[in-house]
Amino acid sequence: MIYGYHLTICLLLIIFQTTLAAIGGHVYLYDLLAPFVVYLGVHRLPREAIPILVLAGLAMDGISGGVFGVHLSAYLWMYAGVRRAIQFLHVGNFILLPVLVAGGVFFQGVVVAFSAVVLAAAPWPVESMFPVISKQVLWGVLTGPFLMLLFIRGQAMVDRAGKSYLGKKDPLRTS
């Protein structure tokens, strides 16, 4: 049930993001899967998160039209970084979540931008990335904690539904 929830969230975020990009035109929209990767890093074990990250990364690489594997590697490195960071930081702190989301959005924006710079046919000034990435980080800080709160509440609802289903299915179950 957990994998179904995570795959549904991934698909909804990808559809929402591509719809906003198509409607908004030149909007500095950040990758909406970055807060989801941070959520997985904070709240999910690798055995639950890595398959979801691989599928989400492959889907984003397929629809992005950029270098294949950039999103996948960015998600996996971001997940590893968040897992490493929570060993030293207090996870329940609400100030920490926007910082982790901002760091994830910054990292993912830099990775994608530098892959575009490297593969551009004409020279592209690196300093032109600063306003775009800074606006993406700002949007990530403002909206990322709300998305993480939605992920956490959705996860709690799925867990309750799973326990209720298992409780109804096997009345002799003790746990």
N, CA, C and O of each residue as an XYZ file, in Angstrom:
700
protein
N       0.823     -1.188      0.000
C       0.000      0.000      0.000
C       0.867      1.251      0.000
O       0.498      2.274     -0.577
N       2.011      1.162      0.647
C       2.908      2.307      0.727
C       3.464      2.667     -0.647
O       3.600      3.845     -0.977
N       3.781      1.658     -1.441
C       4.315      1.917     -2.774
C       3.255      2.547     -3.674
O       3.563      3.423     -4.482
N       2.033      2.109     -3.534
C       0.946      2.699     -4.311
C       0.745      4.170     -3.973
O       0.528      4.994     -4.861
N       0.817      4.496     -2.684
C       0.688      5.890     -2.260
C       1.821      6.727     -2.844
O       1.582      7.800     -3.398
N       3.046      6.240     -2.720
C       4.192      7.018     -3.215
C       4.162      7.164     -4.731
O       4.472      8.237     -5.250
N       3.797      6.110     -5.448
C       3.704      6.216     -6.905
C       2.591      7.175     -7.323
O       2.748      7.918     -8.291
N       1.481      7.165     -6.609
C       0.397      8.098     -6.909
C       0.846      9.535     -6.695
O       0.562     10.404     -7.520
N       1.542      9.790     -5.599
C       2.045     11.134     -5.327
C       3.017     11.564     -6.427
O       2.943     12.693     -6.912
N       3.920     10.677     -6.818
C       4.871     11.000     -7.895
C       4.155     11.361     -9.182
O       4.472     12.366     -9.817
N       3.188     10.541     -9.564
C       2.462     10.814    -10.804
C       1.678     12.114    -10.729
O       1.658     12.874    -11.697
N       1.034     12.384     -9.604
C       0.289     13.629     -9.456
C       1.220     14.835     -9.512
O       0.888     15.841    -10.138
N       2.379     14.749     -8.867
C       3.328     15.861     -8.916
C       3.874     16.083    -10.324
O       4.025     17.224    -10.759
N       4.167     15.006    -11.031
C       4.682     15.137    -12.398
C       3.616     15.740    -13.309
O       3.919     16.621    -14.114
N       2.385     15.281    -13.193
C       1.304     15.823    -14.022
C       1.063     17.289    -13.682
O       0.910     18.116    -14.580
N       1.028     17.612    -12.407
C       0.807     18.999    -11.982
C       1.933     19.900    -12.476
O       1.683     21.005    -12.957
N       3.157     19.435    -12.359
C       4.308     20.239    -12.770
C       4.313     20.463    -14.280
O       4.569     21.580    -14.731
N       4.041     19.441    -15.058
C       4.039     19.616    -16.508
C       2.860     20.476    -16.958
O       2.969     21.206    -17.943
N       1.738     20.397    -16.250
C       0.602     21.259    -16.572
C       0.925     22.708    -16.271
O       0.616     23.587    -17.076
N       1.544     22.977    -15.122
C       1.927     24.352    -14.792
C       2.964     24.893    -15.764
O       2.906     26.064    -16.138
N       3.901     24.066    -16.175
C       4.923     24.521    -17.123
C       4.297     24.840    -18.474
O       4.719     25.779    -19.149
N       3.296     24.067    -18.870
C       2.648     24.320    -20.156
C       1.774     25.576    -20.113
O       1.701     26.317    -21.092
N       1.124     25.808    -18.998
C       0.241     26.973    -18.873
C       1.037     28.235    -18.570
O       0.792     29.287    -19.160
N       2.004     28.127    -17.635
C       2.713     29.293    -17.134
C       3.712     29.898    -18.093
O       4.026     31.083    -17.983
N       4.215     29.127    -19.022
C       5.222     29.661    -19.937
C       6.558     29.849    -19.242
O       7.193     28.874    -18.839
N       6.993     31.107    -19.096
C       8.312     31.405    -18.527
C       8.188     31.662    -17.024
O       8.341     32.795    -16.566
N       7.916     30.623    -16.277
C       7.793     30.706    -14.826
C       8.979     29.972    -14.224
O       9.403     28.940    -14.744
N       9.511     30.493    -13.141
C      10.655     29.870    -12.476
C      10.170     28.792    -11.527
O      10.388     28.869    -10.317
N       9.516     27.795    -12.079
C       8.979     26.706    -11.283
C      10.093     25.715    -10.956
O      10.854     25.308    -11.834
N      10.176     25.343     -9.715
C      11.169     24.353     -9.322
C      10.586     22.961     -9.508
O       9.385     22.803     -9.731
N      11.431     21.973     -9.416
C      10.997     20.589     -9.562
C      10.215     20.201     -8.312
O      10.768     20.159     -7.214
N       8.935     19.922     -8.484
C       8.069     19.623     -7.351
C       8.390     18.289     -6.701
O       7.914     18.007     -5.601
N       9.179     17.477     -7.352
C       9.583     16.219     -6.732
C      10.714     16.412     -5.716
O      10.997     15.501     -4.938
N      11.357     17.564     -5.710
C      12.433     17.808     -4.739
C      11.918     17.741     -3.295
O      12.553     17.077     -2.476
N      10.796     18.397     -2.936
C      10.288     18.221     -1.571
C       9.874     16.782     -1.280
O       9.976     16.322     -0.143
N       9.406     16.072     -2.308
C       9.037     14.671     -2.110
C      10.267     13.819     -1.828
O      10.212     12.908     -1.002
N      11.372     14.105     -2.505
C      12.614     13.380     -2.243
C      13.099     13.673     -0.825
O      13.581     12.774     -0.135
N      12.973     14.930     -0.388
C      13.352     15.275      0.989
C      12.440     14.553      1.976
O      12.905     14.050      2.999
N      11.148     14.501      1.675
C      10.214     13.761      2.532
C      10.615     12.293      2.633
O      10.643     11.726      3.725
N      10.924     11.681      1.492
C      11.338     10.281      1.517
C      12.630     10.111      2.319
O      12.787      9.128      3.044
N      13.543     11.055      2.191
C      14.799     10.973      2.926
C      14.614     11.093      4.427
O      15.337     10.466      5.201
N      13.649     11.894      4.834
C      13.427     12.110      6.266
C      12.566     10.998      6.868
O      12.829     10.551      7.985
N      11.544     10.549      6.141
C      10.540      9.679      6.743
C      10.521      8.236      6.252
O       9.800      7.420      6.827
N      11.263      7.890      5.236
C      11.194      6.543      4.681
C      12.554      5.886      4.625
O      13.567      6.546      4.395
N      12.570      4.595      4.834
C      13.800      3.813      4.749
C      14.195      3.611      3.288
O      13.356      3.733      2.395
N      15.458      3.303      3.042
C      15.896      3.114      1.646
C      15.139      2.024      0.895
O      14.915      2.164     -0.307
N      14.743      0.954      1.555
C      14.035     -0.119      0.843
C      12.676      0.347      0.329
O      12.164     -0.218     -0.638
N      12.081      1.363      0.953
C      10.818      1.914      0.480
C      11.031      3.056     -0.503
O      10.225      3.250     -1.414
N      12.094      3.804     -0.329
C      12.273      5.033     -1.101
C      13.008      4.835     -2.418
O      12.651      5.464     -3.414
N      14.013      3.990     -2.452
C      14.856      3.870     -3.654
C      14.060      3.414     -4.879
O      14.240      4.001     -5.946
N      13.182      2.392     -4.788
C      12.413      2.040     -5.997
C      11.535      3.187     -6.501
O      11.392      3.378     -7.709
N      10.955      3.939     -5.585
C      10.124      5.080     -5.964
C      10.970      6.154     -6.619
O      10.560      6.742     -7.620
N      12.149      6.417     -6.065
C      13.035      7.433     -6.638
C      13.520      7.043     -8.025
O      13.634      7.893     -8.909
N      13.804      5.769     -8.217
C      14.254      5.313     -9.543
C      13.141      5.512    -10.567
O      13.387      6.022    -11.660
N      11.929      5.116    -10.223
C      10.813      5.284    -11.157
C      10.509      6.762    -11.410
O      10.253      7.154    -12.549
N      10.535      7.581    -10.360
C      10.284      9.016    -10.534
C      11.381      9.663    -11.367
O      11.099     10.495    -12.229
N      12.627      9.286    -11.115
C      13.739      9.841    -11.890
C      13.667      9.447    -13.351
O      13.921     10.272    -14.228
N      13.327      8.205    -13.625
C      13.191      7.764    -15.009
C      12.034      8.478    -15.706
O      12.143      8.847    -16.875
N      10.931      8.673    -14.988
C       9.791      9.384    -15.576
C      10.152     10.836    -15.880
O       9.832     11.341    -16.956
N      10.811     11.504    -14.947
C      11.190     12.903    -15.179
C      12.238     13.015    -16.275
O      12.196     13.956    -17.067
N      13.170     12.081    -16.340
C      14.154     12.106    -17.414
C      13.487     11.884    -18.763
O      13.893     12.470    -19.766
N      12.469     11.041    -18.787
C      11.776     10.762    -20.035
C      10.985     11.942    -20.555
O      10.932     12.161    -21.765
N      10.359     12.722    -19.654
C       9.535     13.834    -20.118
C      10.263     15.168    -20.151
O       9.747     16.136    -20.709
N      11.451     15.238    -19.566
C      12.135     16.534    -19.489
C      12.735     16.969    -20.815
O      12.815     18.164    -21.098
N      13.151     16.024    -21.620
C      13.777     16.379    -22.888
C      15.228     16.789    -22.736
O      15.851     17.226    -23.704
N      15.767     16.657    -21.561
C      17.165     17.000    -21.325
C      18.043     15.765    -21.360
O      17.723     14.759    -21.993
N      19.143     15.873    -20.669
C      20.080     14.765    -20.601
C      19.441     13.639    -19.798
O      18.949     13.851    -18.690
N      19.458     12.437    -20.374
C      18.825     11.315    -19.687
C      19.698     10.877    -18.515
O      20.893     10.635    -18.680
N      19.106     10.779    -17.351
C      19.799     10.355    -16.150
C      20.100     11.483    -15.186
O      20.528     11.227    -14.061
N      19.888     12.738    -15.598
C      20.196     13.866    -14.719
C      19.253     13.894    -13.522
O      19.700     14.023    -12.382
N      17.972     13.776    -13.771
C      17.015     13.802    -12.663
C      17.177     12.572    -11.769
O      17.116     12.677    -10.544
N      17.379     11.433    -12.372
C      17.558     10.210    -11.593
C      18.755     10.333    -10.661
O      18.648     10.040     -9.471
N      19.881     10.759    -11.187
C      21.070     10.881    -10.327
C      20.901     11.999     -9.305
O      21.368     11.871     -8.173
N      20.240     13.094     -9.686
C      20.014     14.175     -8.722
C      19.126     13.706     -7.580
O      19.383     14.038     -6.423
N      18.088     12.939     -7.886
C      17.200     12.443     -6.830
C      17.923     11.477     -5.900
O      17.765     11.547     -4.681
N      18.705     10.588     -6.467
C      19.409      9.621     -5.628
C      20.454     10.302     -4.753
O      20.589      9.963     -3.578
N      21.198     11.260     -5.311
C      22.182     11.984     -4.501
C      21.501     12.868     -3.458
O      21.996     13.008     -2.340
N      20.377     13.458     -3.822
C      19.650     14.280     -2.863
C      19.130     13.417     -1.712
O      19.201     13.821     -0.551
N      18.614     12.246     -2.028
C      18.133     11.332     -0.991
C      19.281     10.923     -0.072
O      19.135     10.915      1.151
N      20.421     10.585     -0.669
C      21.581     10.199      0.147
C      22.041     11.361      1.020
O      22.425     11.152      2.171
N      22.008     12.565      0.496
C      22.398     13.737      1.285
C      21.456     14.014      2.436
O      21.892     14.360      3.534
N      20.166     13.862      2.190
C      19.178     14.077      3.266
C      19.330     13.007      4.329
O      19.282     13.309      5.522
N      19.514     11.758      3.915
C      19.710     10.679      4.894
C      20.957     10.945      5.748
O      20.966     10.672      6.949
N      21.991     11.472      5.122
C      23.219     11.783      5.860
C      22.989     12.969      6.796
O      23.483     12.972      7.923
N      22.243     13.975      6.335
C      22.016     15.178      7.142
C      21.159     14.883      8.375
O      21.384     15.473      9.431
N      20.185     13.984      8.260
C      19.320     13.742      9.413
C      20.013     12.938     10.502
O      19.485     12.800     11.606
N      21.188     12.409     10.200
C      21.956     11.757     11.260
C      22.492     12.774     12.260
O      22.753     12.442     13.416
N      22.653     14.017     11.806
C      23.230     15.059     12.646
C      22.220     16.104     13.083
O      22.489     16.868     14.010
N      21.063     16.155     12.433
C      20.073     17.189     12.723
C      18.821     16.570     13.326
O      18.540     15.390     13.119
N      18.073     17.375     14.072
C      16.843     16.933     14.708
C      15.716     16.955     13.675
O      15.383     18.014     13.144
N      15.133     15.798     13.391
C      14.160     15.659     12.304
C      12.838     16.337     12.640
O      12.177     16.838     11.731
N      12.432     16.375     13.879
C      11.145     16.943     14.249
C      11.102     18.456     14.230
O      10.035     19.030     14.449
N      12.202     19.121     13.980
C      12.268     20.574     13.977
C      11.626     21.117     12.701
O      12.002     20.724     11.597
N      10.657     22.021     12.859
C       9.948     22.555     11.689
C      10.778     23.576     10.923
O      10.467     23.871      9.769
N      11.810     24.114     11.526
C      12.706     25.033     10.817
C      13.637     24.242      9.908
O      14.094     24.755      8.886
N      13.913     23.015     10.269
C      14.815     22.184      9.481
C      14.214     21.811      8.122
O      14.944     21.725      7.134
N      12.910     21.589      8.056
C      12.288     21.161      6.805
C      12.462     22.171      5.675
O      12.854     21.767      4.580
N      12.191     23.477      5.881
C      12.445     24.416      4.784
C      13.917     24.491      4.390
O      14.233     24.714      3.221
N      14.817     24.307      5.351
C      16.245     24.332      5.031
C      16.612     23.126      4.172
O      17.355     23.259      3.200
N      16.094     21.949      4.528
C      16.357     20.760      3.722
C      15.743     20.882      2.331
O      16.365     20.500      1.340
N      14.528     21.411      2.256
C      13.888     21.588      0.952
C      14.658     22.599      0.110
O      14.867     22.382     -1.084
N      15.080     23.705      0.727
C      15.856     24.715     -0.011
C      17.160     24.123     -0.515
O      17.557     24.370     -1.653
N      17.821     23.351      0.316
C      19.058     22.700     -0.120
C      18.820     21.712     -1.250
O      19.614     21.637     -2.187
N      17.731     20.955     -1.168
C      17.403     20.003     -2.228
C      17.053     20.689     -3.533
O      17.489     20.252     -4.599
N      16.264     21.769     -3.465
C      15.903     22.517     -4.673
C      17.146     23.164     -5.279
O      17.314     23.168     -6.499
N      18.009     23.705     -4.436
C      19.246     24.313     -4.930
C      20.128     23.273     -5.619
O      20.625     23.498     -6.722
N      20.313     22.140     -4.959
C      21.151     21.084     -5.534
C      20.601     20.602     -6.869
O      21.345     20.468     -7.841
N      19.310     20.344     -6.917
C      18.709     19.835     -8.147
C      18.740     20.882     -9.254
O      18.977     20.549    -10.415
N      18.505     22.137     -8.905
C      18.570     23.209     -9.898
C      19.965     23.377    -10.468
O      20.122     23.581    -11.672
N      20.983     23.294     -9.616
C      22.367     23.428    -10.075
C      22.757     22.252    -10.970
O      23.405     22.447    -11.998
N      22.372     21.049    -10.591
C      22.716     19.870    -11.399
C      22.082     19.969    -12.782
O      22.752     19.732    -13.787
N      20.802     20.315    -12.844
C      20.114     20.410    -14.133
C      20.666     21.571    -14.956
O      20.850     21.440    -16.166
N      20.931     22.706    -14.308
C      21.453     23.866    -15.044
C      22.847     23.590    -15.596
O      23.135     23.939    -16.741
N      23.702     22.977    -14.810
C      25.057     22.703    -15.312
C      25.052     21.640    -16.405
O      25.911     21.659    -17.286
N      24.100     20.718    -16.361
C      24.016     19.767    -17.472
C      23.576     20.482    -18.742
O      24.000     20.114    -19.838
N      22.736     21.491    -18.608
C      22.336     22.277    -19.783
C      23.486     23.133    -20.290
O      23.647     23.295    -21.500
N      24.292     23.687    -19.378
C      25.438     24.503    -19.782
C      26.463     23.663    -20.522
O      27.013     24.098    -21.534
N      26.720     22.478    -20.030
C      27.736     21.624    -20.643
C      27.321     21.202    -22.045
O      28.163     21.114    -22.939
N      26.044     20.943    -22.247
C      25.584     20.429    -23.529
C      25.063     21.506    -24.481
O      24.594     21.179    -25.571
N      25.133     22.774    -24.098
C      24.631     23.840    -24.962
C      25.531     23.985    -26.187
O      26.752     23.856    -26.099
N      24.904     24.255    -27.328
C      25.651     24.415    -28.571
C      26.433     25.725    -28.568
O      27.554     25.788    -29.074
N      25.839     26.762    -27.997
C      26.502     28.065    -27.928
C      26.941     28.316    -26.493
O      26.352     27.764    -25.563
N      27.962     29.137    -26.299
C      28.381     29.454    -24.925
C      27.242     30.108    -24.143
O      26.528     30.975    -24.648
N      27.101     29.672    -22.918
C      26.028     30.159    -22.060
C      26.660     30.654    -20.767
O      27.346     29.886    -20.092
N      26.447     31.912    -20.403
C      27.090     32.426    -19.183
C      26.522     31.762    -17.930
O      25.309     31.694    -17.733
N      27.416     31.286    -17.109
C      27.018     30.590    -15.888
C      26.314     31.536    -14.922
O      25.426     31.112    -14.183
N      26.696     32.806    -14.918
C      26.073     33.753    -13.984
C      24.608     34.016    -14.303
O      23.895     34.564    -13.462
N      24.140     33.647    -15.475
C      22.724     33.822    -15.797
C      21.852     32.806    -15.060
O      20.631     32.962    -15.019
N      22.456     31.775    -14.480
C      21.696     30.780    -13.721
C      21.309     31.280    -12.335
O      20.337     30.789    -11.760
N      22.045     32.246    -11.783
C      21.812     32.671    -10.409
C      20.390     33.183    -10.167
O      19.765     32.755     -9.196
N      19.840     34.092    -11.014
C      18.468     34.543    -10.726
C      17.429     33.426    -10.834
O      16.465     33.397    -10.069
N      17.621     32.526    -11.765
C      16.657     31.435    -11.945
C      16.687     30.500    -10.738
O      15.643     30.161    -10.179
N      17.879     30.089    -10.345
C      17.997     29.148     -9.223
C      17.583     29.801     -7.915
O      16.983     29.144     -7.064
N      17.894     31.090     -7.736
C      17.493     31.757     -6.495
C      15.975     31.881     -6.398
O      15.421     31.757     -5.306
N      15.297     32.121     -7.508
C      13.827     32.164     -7.472
C      13.252     30.774     -7.235
O      12.239     30.633     -6.550
N      13.873     29.765     -7.783
C      13.412     28.405     -7.526
C      13.572     28.045     -6.055
O      12.685     27.428     -5.465
N      14.693     28.426     -5.465
C      14.917     28.144     -4.036
C      13.905     28.901     -3.190
O      13.383     28.355     -2.218
N      13.621     30.145     -3.544
C      12.630     30.924     -2.800
C      11.250     30.254     -2.864
O      10.576     30.126     -1.842
N      10.836     29.829     -4.053
C       9.562     29.123     -4.177
C       9.600     27.803     -3.420
O       8.594     27.395     -2.840
N      10.737     27.137     -3.419
C      10.870     25.893     -2.666
C      10.727     26.103     -1.171
O      10.097     25.299     -0.483
N      11.311     27.188     -0.663
C      11.208     27.490      0.768
C       9.766     27.838      1.137
O       9.288     27.464      2.207
N       9.077     28.556      0.246
C       7.710     28.975      0.552
C       6.690     27.844      0.439
O       5.767     27.764      1.249
N       6.845     26.977     -0.548
C       5.827     25.954     -0.780
C       6.239     24.557     -0.325
O       5.378     23.708     -0.095
N       7.525     24.309     -0.192
C       8.013     22.980      0.173
C       7.490     22.449      1.495
O       7.070     21.293      1.553
N       7.496     23.248      2.572
C       6.975     22.728      3.845
C       5.490     22.358      3.779
O       5.062     21.406      4.430
N       4.708     23.101      2.999
C       3.294     22.749      2.860
C       3.137     21.421      2.111
O       2.301     20.593      2.470
N       3.943     21.233      1.080
C       3.903     19.959      0.372
C       4.322     18.815      1.291
O       3.711     17.747      1.279
N       5.365     19.041      2.087
C       5.810     17.988      3.010
C       4.731     17.674      4.031
O       4.542     16.511      4.388
N       4.023     18.682      4.505
C       2.925     18.459      5.444
C       1.821     17.630      4.788
O       1.249     16.744      5.422
N       1.521     17.915      3.521
C       0.539     17.105      2.801
C       1.007     15.659      2.647
O       0.209     14.733      2.793
N       2.297     15.458      2.353
C       2.827     14.102      2.228
C       2.716     13.349      3.543
O       2.341     12.177      3.562
N       3.043     14.018      4.643
C       3.010     13.378      5.966
C       1.570     13.023      6.345
O       1.308     11.921      6.828
N       0.643     13.949      6.129
C      -0.759     13.672      6.458
C      -1.337     12.586      5.566
O      -2.098     11.738      6.034
N      -0.985     12.603      4.294
C      -1.437     11.549      3.391
C      -0.907     10.198      3.807
O      -1.619      9.196      3.745
N       0.346     10.169      4.231
C       0.943      8.925      4.701
C       0.221      8.408      5.940
O      -0.004      7.206      6.073
N      -0.139      9.306      6.839
C      -0.874      8.890      8.039
C      -2.242      8.330      7.670
O      -2.693      7.355      8.272
N      -2.905      8.933      6.693
C      -4.213      8.417      6.264
C      -4.077      7.038      5.627
O      -4.904      6.156      5.861
N      -3.038      6.855      4.826
C      -2.821      5.548      4.192
C      -2.495      4.500      5.247
O      -2.980      3.371      5.167
N      -1.684      4.858      6.230
C      -1.365      3.915      7.304
C      -2.609      3.524      8.097
O      -2.799      2.353      8.423
N      -3.457      4.512      8.405
C      -4.698      4.207      9.129
C      -5.615      3.316      8.295
O      -6.224      2.383      8.818
N      -5.710      3.605      7.009
C      -6.562      2.784      6.135
C      -6.023      1.365      6.042
O      -6.800      0.411      6.030
N      -4.712      1.213      5.974
C      -4.115     -0.116      5.918
C      -4.344     -0.893      7.195
O      -4.661     -2.081      7.147
N      -4.189     -0.243      8.339
C      -4.429     -0.916      9.611
C      -5.901     -1.275      9.770
O      -6.229     -2.335     10.303
N      -6.774     -0.410      9.318
C      -8.204     -0.696      9.405
C      -8.565     -1.864      8.495
O      -9.372     -2.713      8.874
N      -7.980     -1.918      7.303
C      -8.250     -3.019      6.377
C      -7.731     -4.335      6.942
O      -8.423     -5.352      6.889
N      -6.527     -4.319      7.477
C      -5.975     -5.542      8.050
C      -6.746     -5.970      9.287
O      -6.908     -7.164      9.539
N      -7.222     -5.001     10.058
C      -8.009     -5.330     11.239
C      -9.331     -5.970     10.893
O      -9.795     -6.857     11.609
N      -9.952     -5.535      9.802
C     -11.227     -6.096      9.384
C     -11.026     -7.461      8.715
O     -11.882     -8.340      8.814
N      -9.908     -7.624      8.047
C      -9.674     -8.861      7.310
C      -9.366    -10.024      8.248
O      -9.833    -11.139      8.016
N      -8.592     -9.784      9.298
C      -8.193    -10.863     10.194
C      -8.497    -10.436     11.642
O      -7.660     -9.792     12.274
N      -9.671    -10.782     12.172
C     -10.023    -10.347     13.515
C      -9.196    -11.014     14.604
O      -9.209    -10.537     15.739
N      -8.477    -12.092     14.313
C      -7.663    -12.752     15.321
C      -6.251    -12.184     15.404
O      -5.452    -12.608     16.238
N      -5.949    -11.223     14.534
C      -4.620    -10.601     14.548
C      -4.434     -9.814     15.844
O      -5.315     -9.048     16.234
N      -3.315     -9.995     16.499
C      -3.090     -9.347     17.788
C      -2.438     -7.982     17.644
O      -2.565     -7.149     18.542
N      -1.749     -7.732     16.551
C      -1.078     -6.435     16.422
C      -1.751     -5.551     15.421
O      -1.309     -4.425     15.195
